[in-house]
Amino acid sequence: MSYSHSISAEAAVRDDRPRSVLETDVLVVGGGAAGVAAAHTAARQGLKVLILERYGFCGGGAVAGMSGTICGLYLAHEDKTHAPERLVHGFVDQFIDAMDKRNGLTPPVRYGQTFTRVHEPQAWRESAEGLLAEQNVAVLYHAIVTDVLLDGNERVAGVVAYTKQGKLEVRAKITIDASGDADLAAMAGMATTVGIEGRVQNPTMIFRLAGVDVERFLQEYGEDSILPDRITKLITGLNADGVYKLPRAKVFLFPTPRPNELICNCTRVVGADGRELNPLIARDLSEAEYEGRKQVREYERFFKDYLVGCEAAYLNDTGVQVGTRQTRQIVGVQTLTNDDVVQGNKRRDGIARSPWPIELHSGQKPRLSWLFEDYYEIPYECFVPRQGESLLFAGRCLSAEHEAMASARVTAQCFSYGHAIGYAAALAINESIAVRDIKGEDIRLLLNRDGAQLGA
Ligand SMILES: Cc1cc2nc3c(=O)[nH]c(=O)nc-3n(C[C@H](O)[C@H](O)[C@H](O)COP(=O)(O)OP(=O)(O)OC[C@H]3O[C@@H](n4cnc5c(N)ncnc54)[C@H](O)[C@@H]3O)c2cc1C
């Protein structure tokens, strides 16, 4: 077949479409958990809010990355006899209600020493859209932000995005970067950090396995979504014998709200040459996608061959993109330290709390360091950049040390961060306060009025 054709001089014109311009009070870049919560909260305060999202749906890591569950809601206990004890409230309660109405969430499912709730990605999309529509938040999908607009050196006045209509300029009183990747910090030339000396936690390609006899599977392996040590040993042995190439031996498998289905968090995406991949590098991110898909097939083969209940199972789908745990983080006015997490530090300016363990994905087995019957709090100023005006961050790109981030990044907390940062944007605009002058204590008060139960 030949595609030879000639382009006429008339057809080969430059793209001289005029830039479209929009104005809004609050601009939110990214419609993940943090972006949805921030936009919803700011709009509830009577502000005009716009979300720009590069995909055709909300959900980010939870939906495009198919993360699988809402972690970070429950206290952990050393002894496994405890019933689920919920610690985190606020915007996430509304989200859970919206998901429950759509049969989009399981009841609490055991995950080691704590619990999580498994979500269904279609219901996630619809729940976010339902909540945003109730508050008249405008959403532009398929809009990728490519640059920041600066007034002088310091004030971020909005962004430039690219849509199929051409370039779009959005001017905003307050801009919230909820891109997960702190993209705006990079575009504005602000200081950021990347893992430990540029090494980040490994990506994982999550997938759904259909055709599973979930009842037999649970009878054999129990209720814990972290599979027993005997499976870890089996994988290690089969790898050593050269039967399989399964780069992660500790696997997490969750029965979902749909029948006969498991969501599988088990791959550890490394390069073909065995090196850890960094999703901030375009070539690495592309390699992560195809290496991830190869691994998914290898795990599917292993599950069918060896796991009870999976004999007739088959791959349903993978995430829209490889799951990215960690990329860039901002350098904030305050930084959440590893000690803050390990010691369970509480703060008067805390705007979110987290009982989630340090869940560090690097090497063959993810490392879990539990916080038993305890939690830490995350201060507002972890979302306020040291440089720059009228700009806030929300979500996993918070200012945090490496291990602290491996705990603070999960979904329930990202909802809490968005909830808080939506209020910060509203205070900045409605009370004419610079974001750096807002007190975490004042936001905490507002969050408590919404039922966040952060304590006085
Ligand atoms: C493999 C994996 C498994 C996980 N498992 C769990 C789990 O079981 N439970 C749990 O609670 N958490 C889990 N997490 C963590 C959780 O999914 C994320 O930390 C959380 O989704 C982060 O939310 P966020 O809103 O900060 O960012 P994201 O979810 O990353 O959202 C960012 C949004 O911004 C958009 N965006 C990015 N750049 C641009 C741009 N330039 N222009 C426009 N839009 C842009 C993205 O498309 C995305 O929608 C997992 C993560 C991974 C990677």
The ligand as a MOL file (V3000), in Angstrom:
LIG
                    3D

  0  0  0     0  0            999 V3000
M  V30 BEGIN CTAB
M  V30 COUNTS 53 58 0 0 0
M  V30 BEGIN ATOM
M  V30 1 C 0.7950 2.2290 40.8310 0
M  V30 2 C 0.1260 3.0590 41.8660 0
M  V30 3 C -0.6950 2.4690 42.7990 0
M  V30 4 C -1.3130 3.2300 43.7540 0
M  V30 5 N -2.1570 2.6300 44.6160 0
M  V30 6 C -2.8590 3.3840 45.4580 0
M  V30 7 C -3.8740 2.8120 46.2350 0
M  V30 8 O -4.1350 1.6160 46.1720 0
M  V30 9 N -4.5660 3.6310 47.0490 0
M  V30 10 C -4.3070 4.9670 47.1200 0
M  V30 11 O -4.9750 5.6590 47.8870 0
M  V30 12 N -3.3770 5.5300 46.3910 0
M  V30 13 C -2.6530 4.7910 45.5410 0
M  V30 14 N -1.7410 5.3660 44.7380 0
M  V30 15 C -1.4760 6.8070 44.8900 0
M  V30 16 C -2.5440 7.6850 44.2850 0
M  V30 17 O -3.0940 7.1360 43.1370 0
M  V30 18 C -1.9640 9.0420 43.9150 0
M  V30 19 O -1.0120 9.4620 44.8090 0
M  V30 20 C -3.0450 10.0900 43.8450 0
M  V30 21 O -3.9070 9.7040 42.7950 0
M  V30 22 C -2.4410 11.4440 43.5910 0
M  V30 23 O -3.4630 12.3710 43.3930 0
M  V30 24 P -3.1430 13.8150 42.8380 0
M  V30 25 O -4.4610 14.4770 42.6650 0
M  V30 26 O -2.1070 14.4770 43.6540 0
M  V30 27 O -2.4260 13.6010 41.4200 0
M  V30 28 P -2.8450 12.7400 40.1630 0
M  V30 29 O -3.8100 11.6830 40.5190 0
M  V30 30 O -1.5540 12.3670 39.5240 0
M  V30 31 O -3.6220 13.7990 39.2570 0
M  V30 32 C -2.9820 14.7620 38.4740 0
M  V30 33 C -3.8840 15.1470 37.3220 0
M  V30 34 O -3.2810 16.2040 36.5810 0
M  V30 35 C -3.3490 15.9420 35.1890 0
M  V30 36 N -2.2100 16.6180 34.5690 0
M  V30 37 C -0.8950 16.3870 34.7940 0
M  V30 38 N -0.1420 17.2300 34.0840 0
M  V30 39 C -0.9960 18.0230 33.4030 0
M  V30 40 C -0.8100 19.0880 32.4940 0
M  V30 41 N 0.4120 19.5420 32.1690 0
M  V30 42 N -1.9150 19.6780 31.9450 0
M  V30 43 C -3.1580 19.2410 32.2760 0
M  V30 44 N -3.3830 18.2240 33.1340 0
M  V30 45 C -2.3150 17.6390 33.7030 0
M  V30 46 C -3.2780 14.4280 35.1120 0
M  V30 47 O -3.8120 13.9330 33.9080 0
M  V30 48 C -4.0760 13.9990 36.3380 0
M  V30 49 O -5.4470 13.8630 36.0580 0
M  V30 50 C -1.0900 4.6250 43.7760 0
M  V30 51 C -0.2900 5.2310 42.8280 0
M  V30 52 C 0.3170 4.4580 41.8880 0
M  V30 53 C 1.1580 5.1150 40.8650 0
M  V30 END ATOM
M  V30 BEGIN BOND
M  V30 1 1 1 2
M  V30 2 1 2 3
M  V30 3 2 2 52
M  V30 4 2 3 4
M  V30 5 1 4 5
M  V30 6 1 4 50
M  V30 7 2 5 6
M  V30 8 1 6 7
M  V30 9 1 6 13
M  V30 10 2 7 8
M  V30 11 1 7 9
M  V30 12 1 9 10
M  V30 13 2 10 11
M  V30 14 1 10 12
M  V30 15 2 12 13
M  V30 16 1 13 14
M  V30 17 1 14 15
M  V30 18 1 14 50
M  V30 19 1 15 16
M  V30 20 1 16 17
M  V30 21 1 16 18
M  V30 22 1 18 19
M  V30 23 1 18 20
M  V30 24 1 20 21
M  V30 25 1 20 22
M  V30 26 1 22 23
M  V30 27 1 23 24
M  V30 28 2 24 25
M  V30 29 1 24 26
M  V30 30 1 24 27
M  V30 31 1 27 28
M  V30 32 2 28 29
M  V30 33 1 28 30
M  V30 34 1 28 31
M  V30 35 1 31 32
M  V30 36 1 32 33
M  V30 37 1 33 34
M  V30 38 1 33 48
M  V30 39 1 34 35
M  V30 40 1 35 36
M  V30 41 1 35 46
M  V30 42 1 36 37
M  V30 43 1 36 45
M  V30 44 2 37 38
M  V30 45 1 38 39
M  V30 46 1 39 40
M  V30 47 2 39 45
M  V30 48 1 40 41
M  V30 49 2 40 42
M  V30 50 1 42 43
M  V30 51 2 43 44
M  V30 52 1 44 45
M  V30 53 1 46 47
M  V30 54 1 46 48
M  V30 55 1 48 49
M  V30 56 2 50 51
M  V30 57 1 51 52
M  V30 58 1 52 53
M  V30 END BOND
M  V30 END CTAB
M  END
